[in-house]
Amino acid sequence: MKSLNLSLLSCVLLLLVLTPTFAQTTDVYSCVTDLVIPDRAATSKISRAVYQPSKKWIPGQEIRVRFLDGNEYVKSKVRQYAETWEEFANIDFVFVQSGPAEIRISFTLDKGSWSYFGKDSARQSQVKTENGSQFVRDATGASMNFGWFNDKTPEEEFRRTTLHEFGHALGLHHEHQNKNQNIQWNEEAVYAYFAKQGWSREKTQSQVLKKYGNDSEISNGVYDPLSIMHYYYPPELIKGGAKVRSNSVLSANDKAIIEEMYPFDEDIATVPKPPVNKPPTTTPVKPPVQPSGPTISFSDVSVDFEGYDEKTEQDGMTFTSDFKVKNGLKQEFAFAIYFYTANGKPLKDSNKKFYSTTGSVSVFKKFTPAYADAVYNQFEIFMPYEELEIECGEHNLKYSIGIWSGQKRVSSTGYTYFTLDIPCEE
C-alpha cells in the first residue's frame, strides 16, 4: 500500500474542547468556539495529523444531572424531554438534588441556550461574575443553560431545545454544518444578519458558513435535514429562498446514530455507578445477584490519532483504556478493535496482518488476569494506518471496541466515527 501522508480529523464524537454550543431566540443557532483549549499539545512526531480523544460517555453509564436554579415547572419539562434520549441510547440520566453531577443546568446564567460537548460537561463550566459569565476548567458552574425557558414557554420549544442541548451533551454536532450538506448560502445576507447580533465576518464564517471537516472538525456521514441537531434559518439567508424546516423531534437518523454510540447490548458491562443523592427509602432492597461468568466494566476509553510505533516506524492510532475484570482469574481475553466504513461495511484485509476470522480489518491484544478482580489502567493497543488498506482520498470510517472471552463478547463500547484523509500521490 502507498505510504500515508495523513491529515486526520476528529469525529462527531472527537472534537476540540469548545466553549458552550450557543443558541439564539431568533431560531438561528450556531456553535461558538472563541475559546479553544486542547487536551494536550500536539506532538512533533506527526505534524500532518490532527487528533482529539473521544468525548463520548461509556455505554450504560449513569450521568448525574443537577439543576442549579429554576422553578419546578421548567425543571420538570427539561427532565421530561431529556429522558427521551434514554429510549434510544444506553445512557441513564439521574437527576440529583445535591452533590457532584456530570451535567449542571442553569436557567439564569445568560439569555442563551447552550451545552458543553460530551464528557467536557463533567470538567468545564461557566460561572457568573460581575462582568458576565466566565469559563472555568472545573465543575463548579453550569455546563448547560436554558436562558429563555419560563412558565409561558410553548411545549414544542421545551421539547425542541431540550432535545437539542442534551444531544450536544451526548456528543452530537450541529447538523447544518455537516460537510455533506448542500445548503447554498446567500453569504452577504448571512453576514448582514449576524452583524445585527454583533458578530464579525470571521465569526460568522466559522460558526455558520464553515462546514465541519474543513480542518479540525468533522461531521458524520450522510446529511440529515430532519435531525434535531439541525436548526431553522430564515429563507432570505439561502439562495432561492429554500425552506429549512424547524425540527422539534428526533429523526430516524438521530435515533440510529445515538444507538450506535450507546448500544443496548446484553453483553455490555457498564461503568461503576457513582453515588446518587436520593431521598431515603424504607423499602427492602434485594442484594444484587452475583454473575457466574466474567464481567468487564470500562471507566475510560481514548484514542490518540497521532500514534507512532518507533519499532516499525509507522503512523497510526493508539487506543488507551481503563477497565475492570471481575470473575476472570486466569482466563484468556482478547481486546479487539474492528474497523468499518461509516455506513457499516467492514474494511477488508488482504495481507493477513491485521484481520479477524472473517477477513475484516481488526487489531487485537490478548491478556490474562492474575486476580479474580483485576484492574487495567492505560491498557494500550496500536493500529497502523497503512493496515486499514484503503485507497487515497477522504474516507468516513468508524471503529468498535470489544473484549472477548473465546467466541463470546463480554463487553463493548459502541461505535466511534472518524474521517481519514489520504492524499493521492502525483
Summary of the structure (lengths in Angstrom):
residues: 426
radius of gyration: 22.4
end to end distance: 15.2
largest distance: 73.8
contacts: 1311
relative contact order: 0.16
helix: 18%
strand: 31%
